[in-house]
Amino acid sequence: MTDWKALENTAKALVAPGKGILAADESFPTIEKRFKSIDIPSTEENRQAYRQMLFQAPGMENFVSGVILFDETLRQLSTEGERLAEILSGKGVIPGIKVDMGAKDLAGFPGEKVTEGLDGLRGRLQEYYSLGARFAKWRAVITIGDDIPSEACIHSNAHALARYAALCQEADLVPIVEPEVLMDGDHSIERCAEVTDASLKALYSELARQNVKLEGTLLKPNMVISGKGCSTQADVEQVARETVRILNGAVPEAVPGIVFLSGGQSSQAATAHLSAMNRIGGNPWELSFSYGRALQDDALKTWAGNPANVAKAQEAFTFRAKMNGAARDGSYTEEMEQAA
């Protein structure tokens, strides 16, 4: 039987005041790209060293409530022989796990994707729980383009997210549902708002249909933002207003928290947008973060694969986490960056 109270407590702990989630769940191709940017090979040894450096950063637990891990990382040992997941648990940080198998071409709909990974998921979730994971993540990808997204794409991904979420709750894992409307393209912020609204409404309709208890879930959406190629880029305040407006019209109050993805934004832009949203106030859910690159970039460049740089890289990571911790109550300012 599902321990509903434990699920709700975990969901609330992940969006505790001043804290958010580190997404360190890069797949093999993605981490290889990140390591190429600092000119080191993506070996198991380098991946372990990099993630251990992040997880052991002094003070990170003051601003990071949970970490989404990749399958390899959940099983990996530190150089001292301790499981990386246990390093996190020992600091009061909740280990999580990415469980989807990636976005694949949606048959019959050129240019659109559907996320796969439901086959065998029940057994994998049970194993992940036994390895210490207490929450999971599944990412769906929605592309804006000529005549897309289609209704079929939006609903196929909503259905898969809901089936995943139901299976997670059966296994006592909090599901993070991530319907990401991509920044890629030249679309306006208004078009992003329209597609985000449709995607979220379809998602919550499907979650209700699949008997998913919202109090034991978290939402990981994109911010409502101009496409990267759009000639008119919305400013920080407009992004904050539009995002909060769409969320208020689509996300039920029962959801404990919303943990935004950074989606290719710069580290400082992602922090500024989150802070501006929290300054608006009056929302029924916590507005937090679940950033990958926007938390890791400075640390990755500082580390550069050199053990001598670990302490400085850890400082860079903890500082970035601290800035996002400040954004959680709207108190982040650019002056904080300059002072550092």
C-alpha positions in Angstrom: 0.0 0.0 0.0 1.2 3.5 -0.9 2.3 5.6 2.1 0.6 8.8 1.1 1.8 10.7 4.1 5.4 9.9 3.2 4.9 11.0 -0.4 3.3 14.3 0.7 6.1 14.9 3.2 8.8 14.2 0.6 7.1 16.5 -2.0 7.0 19.3 0.6 10.6 18.7 1.7 11.8 19.1 -1.9 10.2 22.6 -2.0 11.3 23.7 1.5 11.8 27.5 1.8 15.1 28.7 0.4 15.9 25.4 -1.3 15.5 23.7 -4.7 16.6 20.7 -6.7 19.8 20.0 -8.6 19.3 18.2 -11.9 22.4 16.0 -12.2 20.7 13.4 -14.4 22.5 14.1 -17.7 22.4 11.1 -20.0 25.6 9.7 -21.5 25.3 11.9 -24.7 24.5 15.0 -22.7 27.3 14.7 -20.2 29.7 14.0 -23.1 28.7 17.4 -24.6 29.2 19.1 -21.3 32.6 17.5 -20.9 33.6 18.4 -24.5 33.1 22.1 -23.5 36.0 21.7 -21.0 38.0 19.3 -23.2 37.9 16.2 -21.1 36.6 12.7 -22.1 33.3 11.4 -20.6 34.8 8.4 -18.8 33.1 6.7 -15.9 35.9 7.9 -13.7 35.5 11.6 -14.8 31.7 11.4 -14.4 32.1 10.0 -10.9 34.7 12.7 -9.9 32.6 15.5 -11.2 29.4 14.5 -9.5 31.2 13.6 -6.3 32.7 17.1 -6.3 29.2 18.7 -6.6 27.6 16.5 -3.9 30.4 17.1 -1.4 30.4 20.8 -1.9 30.4 22.4 1.6 27.1 24.1 2.5 25.3 23.0 -0.7 22.7 21.3 1.5 21.6 24.7 2.8 20.2 25.5 -0.6 19.7 22.1 -2.3 16.8 19.9 -1.1 17.2 17.0 -3.6 19.3 15.8 -6.5 18.0 14.1 -9.6 20.5 11.3 -10.5 21.2 9.3 -13.6 21.0 5.5 -13.3 24.8 5.1 -13.3 25.1 7.8 -10.6 22.6 6.2 -8.2 24.7 3.0 -8.3 28.2 4.7 -8.2 30.6 4.7 -5.3 32.7 7.7 -4.2 36.5 7.4 -4.1 36.1 6.6 -0.4 33.8 3.7 -1.2 30.6 5.3 -0.1 27.6 5.4 -2.5 27.1 8.8 -4.0 23.4 8.6 -3.0 24.4 8.0 0.6 26.6 11.1 0.6 23.5 13.1 -0.3 21.3 11.4 2.2 23.9 11.9 4.9 23.6 15.7 4.3 19.8 15.6 4.4 19.5 15.9 0.6 16.9 13.6 -1.0 18.2 11.4 -3.9 16.0 11.2 -6.9 16.2 9.4 -10.3 15.5 10.1 -14.0 13.4 7.2 -15.3 12.4 8.0 -18.8 14.2 6.6 -21.8 14.2 9.8 -23.8 12.1 11.6 -26.4 11.6 9.6 -29.7 10.0 10.5 -33.0 6.2 10.5 -32.7 5.0 8.2 -35.5 2.8 10.0 -37.9 3.7 13.5 -36.7 7.0 14.7 -38.3 9.0 17.1 -36.1 7.3 16.0 -32.9 8.4 13.7 -30.1 6.9 11.4 -27.5 8.9 10.2 -24.4 9.3 6.4 -24.0 10.2 4.2 -21.1 6.9 2.9 -19.6 7.7 -0.7 -20.5 9.3 -2.4 -17.4 9.0 0.8 -15.4 7.2 -0.8 -12.4 10.2 -3.1 -11.8 12.7 -0.3 -12.3 10.9 1.9 -9.8 11.0 -0.7 -7.1 14.7 -1.2 -7.6 15.4 2.5 -7.5 13.5 2.8 -4.3 15.6 0.0 -2.8 18.7 1.9 -3.9 17.6 5.0 -1.9 15.7 7.1 -4.4 12.6 8.9 -3.0 11.4 10.8 -6.1 11.6 10.5 -9.9 11.5 12.6 -13.0 10.1 12.1 -16.5 10.6 14.7 -19.2 8.3 15.3 -22.1 9.3 17.6 -25.0 6.9 19.9 -26.8 8.3 21.8 -29.8 6.8 25.0 -31.2 7.0 25.3 -35.0 4.9 25.6 -38.2 1.5 24.0 -37.3 3.0 22.2 -34.2 2.6 21.1 -31.5 -0.3 19.0 -32.6 -3.1 17.9 -30.2 -1.9 14.4 -30.7 1.6 15.3 -29.4 0.3 17.2 -26.4 -2.0 14.4 -25.4 0.4 11.5 -26.1 2.9 13.1 -23.8 0.3 14.0 -21.1 -0.9 10.4 -21.1 2.7 9.0 -20.7 3.4 11.4 -17.9 0.3 10.4 -16.1 1.0 6.7 -16.4 4.5 7.2 -15.1 3.2 9.3 -12.2 0.7 6.6 -11.2 3.4 4.0 -11.2 5.7 6.2 -9.2 3.1 6.7 -6.4 2.5 2.9 -6.4 6.2 2.5 -5.6 6.3 5.3 -2.9 8.2 7.7 -5.2 7.2 11.3 -5.7 6.8 11.9 -9.4 8.1 15.1 -10.9 6.1 15.7 -14.1 8.0 17.7 -16.7 6.2 18.9 -19.8 8.9 21.1 -21.4 7.9 23.5 -24.1 11.2 24.2 -25.8 12.8 27.6 -26.2 14.1 26.6 -29.6 12.4 28.6 -32.4 11.5 32.2 -33.3 8.1 32.2 -31.6 6.8 35.0 -29.4 6.2 34.9 -25.6 2.5 35.0 -26.4 2.8 31.8 -28.5 4.8 30.1 -25.7 2.1 31.1 -23.3 -0.6 29.5 -25.5 1.3 26.2 -25.9 2.3 26.0 -22.2 -1.3 26.6 -21.2 -2.6 23.8 -23.5 0.1 21.4 -22.4 -0.5 22.0 -18.7 -4.3 21.7 -19.0 -3.9 18.4 -20.9 -1.5 17.1 -18.3 -3.7 17.8 -15.3 -6.8 16.4 -17.1 -4.8 13.2 -17.7 -3.4 13.0 -14.1 -7.0 13.2 -12.8 -8.1 10.5 -15.2 -5.2 8.2 -13.9 -6.1 8.8 -10.2 -2.8 10.5 -9.4 -2.8 12.2 -6.0 -1.5 15.7 -6.7 -0.4 16.4 -3.1 2.3 13.8 -3.7 3.6 15.2 -7.0 5.7 18.2 -8.2 5.5 20.0 -11.5 8.6 20.9 -13.5 7.6 23.3 -16.3 9.3 25.7 -18.6 9.0 29.4 -17.9 6.8 31.3 -20.4 9.5 32.9 -22.4 10.3 34.2 -25.9 11.8 31.7 -28.4 15.6 32.0 -28.7 15.3 33.2 -32.3 12.5 35.7 -31.6 13.4 39.3 -32.6 11.6 40.6 -29.5 12.8 39.2 -26.2 10.5 39.6 -23.2 12.1 41.2 -20.2 12.4 39.7 -16.7 9.2 41.2 -15.4 7.1 40.1 -18.4 8.4 36.5 -18.2 7.5 36.5 -14.5 4.0 37.9 -15.0 3.1 35.7 -18.0 4.5 32.5 -16.3 2.5 33.1 -13.1 -0.6 34.0 -15.1 -0.5 30.7 -17.0 0.2 28.6 -14.0 -2.6 30.2 -12.0 -5.0 29.2 -14.8 -3.8 25.6 -15.3 -2.2 24.2 -12.1 -4.4 23.0 -9.3 -3.8 24.4 -5.8 -3.3 20.8 -4.5 0.2 20.7 -6.1 2.7 21.4 -3.3 5.3 23.0 -5.6 6.5 24.0 -9.0 10.2 23.5 -9.7 11.2 25.3 -12.9 13.6 24.0 -15.5 16.1 26.5 -16.8 15.8 25.3 -20.4 18.9 26.8 -21.9 18.7 30.2 -20.1 21.9 31.6 -18.7 22.5 31.0 -15.0 21.8 34.6 -14.0 18.6 34.9 -16.2 17.1 31.7 -14.7 17.8 33.1 -11.2 16.4 36.5 -12.0 13.2 35.1 -13.5 12.5 32.9 -10.5 13.1 35.8 -8.1 10.8 38.1 -10.0 8.0 35.4 -9.9 8.4 35.0 -6.1 8.2 38.8 -5.7 4.7 38.7 -7.3 3.5 36.5 -4.4 0.1 35.2 -3.6 0.6 31.8 -5.2 -0.9 28.6 -3.8 2.2 26.6 -4.5 5.9 27.0 -3.7 7.8 28.4 -6.7 11.3 26.7 -6.8 13.9 25.5 -9.1 15.2 22.2 -10.6 18.1 23.4 -12.6 20.9 21.5 -14.4 23.2 23.8 -16.5 22.0 26.9 -14.6 23.4 25.5 -11.4 26.4 23.6 -12.8 28.0 25.7 -15.5 30.2 27.9 -13.4 31.4 24.9 -11.3 32.0 22.8 -14.4 34.2 25.5 -16.0 36.1 26.1 -12.8 36.7 22.4 -12.2 37.8 21.7 -15.8 38.7 18.1 -14.9 41.6 19.2 -12.6 41.6 17.8 -9.0 43.4 20.9 -7.9 40.3 23.0 -8.8 37.8 21.1 -6.7 37.6 23.5 -3.8 37.1 26.5 -6.1 34.5 24.7 -8.2 32.6 23.7 -5.1 32.6 27.3 -4.0 31.2 28.3 -7.4 28.5 25.6 -7.2 27.4 26.6 -3.6 27.3 30.3 -4.6 25.0 29.6 -7.5 22.8 27.5 -5.3 22.8 30.3 -2.7 21.6 32.8 -5.4 18.7 30.6 -6.3 17.9 30.1 -2.6 17.6 33.9 -2.4 15.3 33.8 -5.5 13.0 31.5 -3.6 11.7 34.5 -1.6 12.3 37.1 -4.2 15.3 38.7 -2.5 17.9 38.0 -5.2 19.5 41.1 -6.8 22.2 41.6 -9.4 24.2 43.4 -6.8 24.7 40.0 -5.0 26.5 38.7 -8.2 28.7 41.8 -8.4 29.5 41.6 -4.7 30.7 38.0 -5.2 
